[in-house]
Amino acid sequence: MPSNKRIAVWMSEKKLQKLNWQEFETVCINHGFELFKLNLNKSLVSQEPFCVLLHKLTDIIASANQGDIRAFNKIHEVEKYISRNPTLVVIDPLPNVRKLLDRCSSYSIIHSTDLYTYEVFTPNFCTLRSNDLDVLRQQLKIAKVTYPFICKPILGHGSRKAHEMSIIFNEKCLIDCRTPCVAQSFINHNAVLFKIFIVGEKHCFVERPSLKNFQACERETICFDSSDVSKADSKSRLSVLDPGDVTNEKVKPDEKILEIIADTLRKAFGMELLGVDVVIEKSTGKYAIIDVNAYPGKVY
């Protein structure tokens, strides 16, 4: 095979362990490509030639943004190499990946699309940075964020802490908001989440457990890890519906709507590998996008 038909892959060891490398390598060979693991501790030039860079650099980008000098230098070297090699195919472009690191930014991008014409929406949200409770009340009011709301880290991914969230049920518990954070109105959805996996023009989806229905009330704040709640085999008590919400009706999404969501967001973010978390609002049947991720995990 031509020596320049090489795909450089970089991702964390944890991500690599989830990938069936042998199967992926076989698929690439069958299409005339050689696959190899890129070493960011070595000069990229010394590992040439390669025509594709497939990566999940979100962890390193996030660390660089938080002041990690080593991470900053690694990303700088990658960006410098990309700028010097304009024909290199990068999956996905780093500037586009950066947009997903900030939840508020990614929600704003979704909000700017025409998905609302299909009754698809992003729950009301705002970024909270102050520790002044009066300021927080005013921000929530202006953004029309209602109780209960989910308090999420601004950093969408690239850190375990990106999954550490809380449910704020009332104004009294505003003090529990760990600012800076993104506040997003909670949407009742009968504890069912749909994860869309997007790979170029193709996509698929799976059903996952999610948070049960909640109402604004005087209860204390609930803290949870979203990755634990929505695992395929999750047994979280937060996913057990209250007796009054239990139904025999199976939630079945409209696959056409999911296709429209996948196609629209792929274009809006300018990315080929995306994961989208969607719930169906219990009271209206509308589709709510609650998160978007770069290079999502495996389907099963």
DOROGU-853347 format. One line per field, with one value per residue (C-alpha): x, y, z; residue in one letter; residue number from 1. Coordinates in Angstrom, 1 decimal, padded with zeros to 4 digits. Example, Ala and Ser with C-alpha at 12.3 -4.5 7.8 and 13.67 -1.06 7.14 Angstrom:
REM DOROGU-853347
c1 <- 012.3 / 013.7
c2 <- -004.5 / -001.1
c3 <- 007.8 / 007.1
residuo <- a / s
num <- 1 / 2
//
This chain:
REM DOROGU-853347
c1 <- 000.0 / 001.2 / 003.3 / 001.3 / -002.0 / -001.5 / -003.9 / -002.4 / -004.6 / -004.3 / -006.6 / -006.1 / -005.2 / -008.7 / -010.3 / -008.0 / -009.1 / -012.7 / -011.7 / -011.3 / -008.0 / -007.6 / -011.0 / -010.4 / -007.0 / -008.4 / -011.1 / -008.5 / -006.3 / -009.2 / -009.6 / -005.9 / -004.9 / -002.3 / -003.2 / -000.7 / -000.8 / 000.6 / 003.1 / 002.7 / 005.9 / 007.8 / 008.1 / 005.2 / 007.5 / 009.5 / 006.3 / 005.5 / 004.0 / 000.3 / -002.7 / -005.3 / -005.2 / -008.0 / -008.0 / -009.7 / -007.6 / -010.4 / -008.7 / -005.4 / -007.2 / -009.2 / -006.0 / -004.2 / -007.2 / -006.8 / -003.1 / -001.3 / 001.9 / 002.8 / -000.7 / -000.6 / 002.7 / 001.4 / -001.7 / 000.5 / 002.7 / -000.3 / -001.9 / 001.4 / 001.8 / -001.8 / -001.2 / 001.9 / 000.1 / -003.1 / -003.9 / -004.0 / -007.5 / -008.2 / -011.1 / -012.3 / -010.9 / -009.6 / -011.4 / -014.7 / -013.9 / -013.1 / -016.7 / -017.9 / -015.7 / -018.0 / -021.5 / -023.0 / -021.3 / -022.6 / -026.1 / -026.0 / -025.0 / -027.9 / -030.3 / -029.2 / -030.2 / -033.7 / -034.4 / -037.2 / -039.2 / -039.4 / -040.3 / -036.7 / -035.3 / -032.6 / -033.9 / -033.5 / -030.0 / -027.5 / -024.0 / -023.7 / -020.4 / -021.3 / -021.6 / -024.1 / -027.5 / -029.4 / -027.3 / -028.0 / -031.8 / -031.8 / -029.8 / -032.1 / -035.2 / -033.8 / -032.9 / -036.3 / -034.5 / -037.1 / -037.0 / -035.9 / -032.8 / -029.6 / -026.4 / -023.6 / -019.9 / -019.1 / -016.5 / -018.5 / -015.9 / -012.2 / -012.5 / -014.2 / -015.7 / -017.6 / -020.1 / -020.5 / -023.9 / -026.7 / -030.4 / -031.5 / -035.2 / -035.8 / -034.5 / -033.4 / -030.9 / -029.3 / -026.4 / -025.6 / -024.7 / -021.0 / -020.2 / -019.0 / -021.6 / -024.3 / -027.9 / -030.4 / -034.1 / -034.8 / -037.2 / -039.3 / -038.8 / -039.8 / -036.2 / -035.5 / -032.5 / -031.6 / -028.0 / -027.3 / -023.9 / -022.9 / -020.2 / -020.2 / -023.4 / -024.4 / -025.9 / -027.5 / -029.1 / -029.5 / -031.8 / -030.2 / -031.6 / -031.9 / -033.2 / -036.7 / -039.3 / -038.9 / -041.0 / -040.0 / -040.3 / -038.7 / -036.4 / -032.6 / -030.2 / -029.3 / -025.7 / -025.0 / -022.6 / -024.3 / -022.1 / -023.1 / -026.8 / -026.9 / -024.7 / -026.4 / -026.4 / -027.1 / -029.1 / -029.2 / -032.1 / -032.4 / -033.7 / -036.6 / -039.9 / -042.3 / -045.5 / -047.6 / -045.2 / -045.0 / -046.6 / -046.7 / -046.3 / -042.9 / -041.3 / -040.5 / -038.7 / -039.5 / -036.4 / -036.9 / -036.6 / -033.4 / -032.1 / -032.8 / -031.1 / -028.0 / -027.7 / -028.4 / -025.9 / -023.2 / -023.4 / -023.8 / -020.7 / -018.7 / -017.8 / -017.9 / -017.9 / -020.5 / -022.6 / -026.0 / -028.1 / -031.8 / -034.9 / -038.6 / -040.5 / -043.3 / -045.9 / -045.4 / -043.7 / -041.1 / -037.5 / -034.9 / -031.2 / -029.5 / -025.8 / -023.4 / -020.1 / -017.1 / -016.0 / -018.6 / -018.0 / -019.0 / -022.6 / -022.9
c2 <- 000.0 / 003.6 / 004.8 / 008.0 / 006.2 / 006.1 / 007.0 / 008.4 / 007.8 / 009.5 / 008.8 / 008.1 / 004.5 / 004.3 / 005.1 / 002.8 / -000.1 / 000.5 / 000.3 / -003.0 / -002.1 / -005.3 / -005.0 / -001.3 / -002.1 / -004.8 / -002.5 / 000.2 / -002.4 / -003.6 / 000.0 / 000.5 / 002.3 / 001.6 / 002.4 / 003.5 / 005.0 / 008.5 / 009.4 / 012.9 / 012.7 / 012.4 / 014.8 / 014.5 / 015.0 / 011.9 / 009.8 / 010.9 / 010.3 / 010.2 / 011.6 / 011.4 / 012.4 / 010.7 / 011.9 / 012.5 / 015.3 / 016.7 / 015.7 / 017.4 / 020.5 / 020.8 / 020.4 / 023.1 / 025.5 / 025.0 / 026.0 / 022.7 / 023.7 / 020.2 / 019.8 / 023.3 / 022.5 / 019.2 / 020.9 / 023.7 / 021.3 / 019.4 / 022.7 / 023.9 / 020.6 / 020.8 / 024.4 / 023.3 / 020.4 / 021.8 / 018.6 / 016.6 / 015.3 / 015.9 / 014.1 / 016.3 / 019.9 / 021.2 / 024.6 / 022.8 / 020.3 / 023.3 / 024.5 / 021.4 / 021.9 / 024.7 / 023.5 / 027.0 / 027.5 / 024.1 / 024.8 / 028.2 / 026.5 / 024.1 / 026.9 / 028.7 / 025.9 / 025.4 / 022.3 / 024.2 / 023.9 / 020.2 / 020.8 / 019.9 / 022.2 / 022.8 / 023.4 / 026.9 / 027.5 / 030.1 / 030.3 / 031.1 / 032.6 / 034.6 / 033.5 / 036.3 / 034.6 / 037.7 / 037.8 / 034.1 / 034.6 / 037.4 / 035.4 / 032.4 / 034.6 / 036.4 / 033.1 / 031.5 / 028.6 / 026.9 / 024.7 / 022.0 / 022.6 / 020.7 / 022.3 / 021.2 / 022.0 / 024.4 / 021.9 / 019.6 / 016.8 / 016.1 / 015.5 / 013.2 / 016.3 / 017.1 / 014.4 / 015.7 / 017.3 / 018.3 / 018.9 / 022.2 / 022.0 / 025.4 / 028.9 / 028.0 / 025.6 / 028.0 / 028.1 / 024.6 / 025.7 / 025.1 / 028.1 / 028.6 / 026.2 / 025.9 / 025.8 / 024.0 / 023.5 / 019.9 / 018.1 / 015.3 / 012.3 / 009.2 / 008.1 / 007.3 / 008.8 / 008.3 / 008.5 / 009.2 / 008.1 / 010.0 / 008.9 / 011.1 / 010.7 / 007.6 / 007.4 / 005.0 / 005.3 / 003.4 / 003.7 / 004.3 / 004.8 / 008.4 / 010.5 / 009.9 / 012.7 / 015.5 / 018.5 / 021.8 / 021.2 / 021.7 / 018.7 / 018.9 / 019.1 / 015.8 / 015.3 / 012.6 / 011.4 / 011.5 / 008.8 / 006.4 / 007.1 / 006.6 / 003.5 / 000.6 / -001.6 / 001.2 / 000.4 / 003.9 / 004.7 / 008.0 / 006.1 / 004.3 / 006.0 / 006.9 / 004.7 / 007.5 / 007.8 / 004.1 / 003.2 / 000.1 / 002.3 / 001.9 / 005.2 / 004.8 / 007.7 / 009.0 / 007.8 / 010.5 / 013.2 / 011.6 / 011.5 / 015.3 / 016.0 / 014.0 / 015.6 / 019.2 / 019.0 / 017.4 / 020.4 / 022.9 / 021.8 / 020.9 / 017.5 / 013.9 / 012.1 / 013.2 / 011.9 / 013.5 / 013.0 / 013.4 / 013.0 / 013.2 / 015.6 / 013.8 / 016.6 / 017.6 / 014.8 / 017.3 / 016.3 / 018.0 / 017.9 / 017.9 / 017.3 / 016.9 / 015.1 / 014.8 / 011.2 / 009.4 / 006.0 / 002.7 / 001.9 / -001.2
c3 <- 000.0 / -000.6 / 002.4 / 002.7 / 003.3 / 007.0 / 009.8 / 013.0 / 016.1 / 019.4 / 022.4 / 026.0 / 027.2 / 028.7 / 025.4 / 023.5 / 025.8 / 024.8 / 021.1 / 019.3 / 017.8 / 015.9 / 014.2 / 013.4 / 012.0 / 009.8 / 008.4 / 007.7 / 005.9 / 003.8 / 002.6 / 001.9 / 005.0 / 007.7 / 011.3 / 014.0 / 017.4 / 017.5 / 020.3 / 021.4 / 023.4 / 020.2 / 017.2 / 014.9 / 011.9 / 013.0 / 012.7 / 009.2 / 006.7 / 007.6 / 005.9 / 008.6 / 012.3 / 014.3 / 017.8 / 021.1 / 022.5 / 024.7 / 027.9 / 026.9 / 025.6 / 028.9 / 030.9 / 028.8 / 029.3 / 033.1 / 033.0 / 032.6 / 030.8 / 029.5 / 028.0 / 026.5 / 024.8 / 023.4 / 021.9 / 020.6 / 018.8 / 017.3 / 016.1 / 014.7 / 012.7 / 011.4 / 010.2 / 008.3 / 006.7 / 005.2 / 003.3 / 006.5 / 007.3 / 011.0 / 012.6 / 014.2 / 013.7 / 017.0 / 016.8 / 016.5 / 019.3 / 021.6 / 021.2 / 022.9 / 025.9 / 027.1 / 027.7 / 027.4 / 024.0 / 022.7 / 024.0 / 022.2 / 018.9 / 019.2 / 020.1 / 016.9 / 014.5 / 013.0 / 015.1 / 016.9 / 013.7 / 014.5 / 018.1 / 019.2 / 021.8 / 024.4 / 027.9 / 029.2 / 030.5 / 031.7 / 033.1 / 036.8 / 038.0 / 041.1 / 044.7 / 045.3 / 045.7 / 044.6 / 041.4 / 040.8 / 041.3 / 038.7 / 036.2 / 036.5 / 036.1 / 033.0 / 031.4 / 032.4 / 034.1 / 036.3 / 039.3 / 039.5 / 037.5 / 036.8 / 037.9 / 035.5 / 035.3 / 032.5 / 031.2 / 029.0 / 029.0 / 029.3 / 033.0 / 035.4 / 037.1 / 033.9 / 035.0 / 038.6 / 038.7 / 041.1 / 041.1 / 042.7 / 043.8 / 045.3 / 045.8 / 049.4 / 048.0 / 045.5 / 048.0 / 046.8 / 043.3 / 042.8 / 040.6 / 038.0 / 036.4 / 033.9 / 035.2 / 032.9 / 033.5 / 034.3 / 031.9 / 033.1 / 030.7 / 032.6 / 033.2 / 029.5 / 027.6 / 024.0 / 023.0 / 019.3 / 017.9 / 014.8 / 012.5 / 009.4 / 007.5 / 009.5 / 012.9 / 015.3 / 018.8 / 022.0 / 025.0 / 028.4 / 031.9 / 033.1 / 036.0 / 037.2 / 037.2 / 039.7 / 040.7 / 042.4 / 046.1 / 049.5 / 049.3 / 049.6 / 046.7 / 045.1 / 043.9 / 041.3 / 038.6 / 035.2 / 033.7 / 036.5 / 036.2 / 032.4 / 032.1 / 030.2 / 033.3 / 035.8 / 038.9 / 040.3 / 042.7 / 040.8 / 037.8 / 039.6 / 038.7 / 041.5 / 041.5 / 040.0 / 037.0 / 036.2 / 032.8 / 030.6 / 027.5 / 025.9 / 024.9 / 021.2 / 019.6 / 016.1 / 014.2 / 011.5 / 014.2 / 015.6 / 012.0 / 011.6 / 015.0 / 013.9 / 010.5 / 011.8 / 014.7 / 012.6 / 010.3 / 013.0 / 014.9 / 011.7 / 013.1 / 012.0 / 015.4 / 017.8 / 020.7 / 021.4 / 024.5 / 023.9 / 026.1 / 025.3 / 027.5 / 029.4 / 029.2 / 025.6 / 023.6 / 022.4 / 022.0 / 024.3 / 023.6 / 027.0 / 026.0 / 023.1 / 023.2 / 020.9 / 019.9 / 022.1 / 023.8 / 022.4 / 021.7 / 023.9
residuo <- m / p / s / n / k / r / i / a / v / w / m / s / e / k / k / l / q / k / l / n / w / q / e / f / e / t / v / c / i / n / h / g / f / e / l / f / k / l / n / l / n / k / s / l / v / s / q / e / p / f / c / v / l / l / h / k / l / t / d / i / i / a / s / a / n / q / g / d / i / r / a / f / n / k / i / h / e / v / e / k / y / i / s / r / n / p / t / l / v / v / i / d / p / l / p / n / v / r / k / l / l / d / r / c / s / s / y / s / i / i / h / s / t / d / l / y / t / y / e / v / f / t / p / n / f / c / t / l / r / s / n / d / l / d / v / l / r / q / q / l / k / i / a / k / v / t / y / p / f / i / c / k / p / i / l / g / h / g / s / r / k / a / h / e / m / s / i / i / f / n / e / k / c / l / i / d / c / r / t / p / c / v / a / q / s / f / i / n / h / n / a / v / l / f / k / i / f / i / v / g / e / k / h / c / f / v / e / r / p / s / l / k / n / f / q / a / c / e / r / e / t / i / c / f / d / s / s / d / v / s / k / a / d / s / k / s / r / l / s / v / l / d / p / g / d / v / t / n / e / k / v / k / p / d / e / k / i / l / e / i / i / a / d / t / l / r / k / a / f / g / m / e / l / l / g / v / d / v / v / i / e / k / s / t / g / k / y / a / i / i / d / v / n / a / y / p / g / k / v / y
num <- 1 / 2 / 3 / 4 / 5 / 6 / 7 / 8 / 9 / 10 / 11 / 12 / 13 / 14 / 15 / 16 / 17 / 18 / 19 / 20 / 21 / 22 / 23 / 24 / 25 / 26 / 27 / 28 / 29 / 30 / 31 / 32 / 33 / 34 / 35 / 36 / 37 / 38 / 39 / 40 / 41 / 42 / 43 / 44 / 45 / 46 / 47 / 48 / 49 / 50 / 51 / 52 / 53 / 54 / 55 / 56 / 57 / 58 / 59 / 60 / 61 / 62 / 63 / 64 / 65 / 66 / 67 / 68 / 69 / 70 / 71 / 72 / 73 / 74 / 75 / 76 / 77 / 78 / 79 / 80 / 81 / 82 / 83 / 84 / 85 / 86 / 87 / 88 / 89 / 90 / 91 / 92 / 93 / 94 / 95 / 96 / 97 / 98 / 99 / 100 / 101 / 102 / 103 / 104 / 105 / 106 / 107 / 108 / 109 / 110 / 111 / 112 / 113 / 114 / 115 / 116 / 117 / 118 / 119 / 120 / 121 / 122 / 123 / 124 / 125 / 126 / 127 / 128 / 129 / 130 / 131 / 132 / 133 / 134 / 135 / 136 / 137 / 138 / 139 / 140 / 141 / 142 / 143 / 144 / 145 / 146 / 147 / 148 / 149 / 150 / 151 / 152 / 153 / 154 / 155 / 156 / 157 / 158 / 159 / 160 / 161 / 162 / 163 / 164 / 165 / 166 / 167 / 168 / 169 / 170 / 171 / 172 / 173 / 174 / 175 / 176 / 177 / 178 / 179 / 180 / 181 / 182 / 183 / 184 / 185 / 186 / 187 / 188 / 189 / 190 / 191 / 192 / 193 / 194 / 195 / 196 / 197 / 198 / 199 / 200 / 201 / 202 / 203 / 204 / 205 / 206 / 207 / 208 / 209 / 210 / 211 / 212 / 213 / 214 / 215 / 216 / 217 / 218 / 219 / 220 / 221 / 222 / 223 / 224 / 225 / 226 / 227 / 228 / 229 / 230 / 231 / 232 / 233 / 234 / 235 / 236 / 237 / 238 / 239 / 240 / 241 / 242 / 243 / 244 / 245 / 246 / 247 / 248 / 249 / 250 / 251 / 252 / 253 / 254 / 255 / 256 / 257 / 258 / 259 / 260 / 261 / 262 / 263 / 264 / 265 / 266 / 267 / 268 / 269 / 270 / 271 / 272 / 273 / 274 / 275 / 276 / 277 / 278 / 279 / 280 / 281 / 282 / 283 / 284 / 285 / 286 / 287 / 288 / 289 / 290 / 291 / 292 / 293 / 294 / 295 / 296 / 297 / 298 / 299 / 300
//
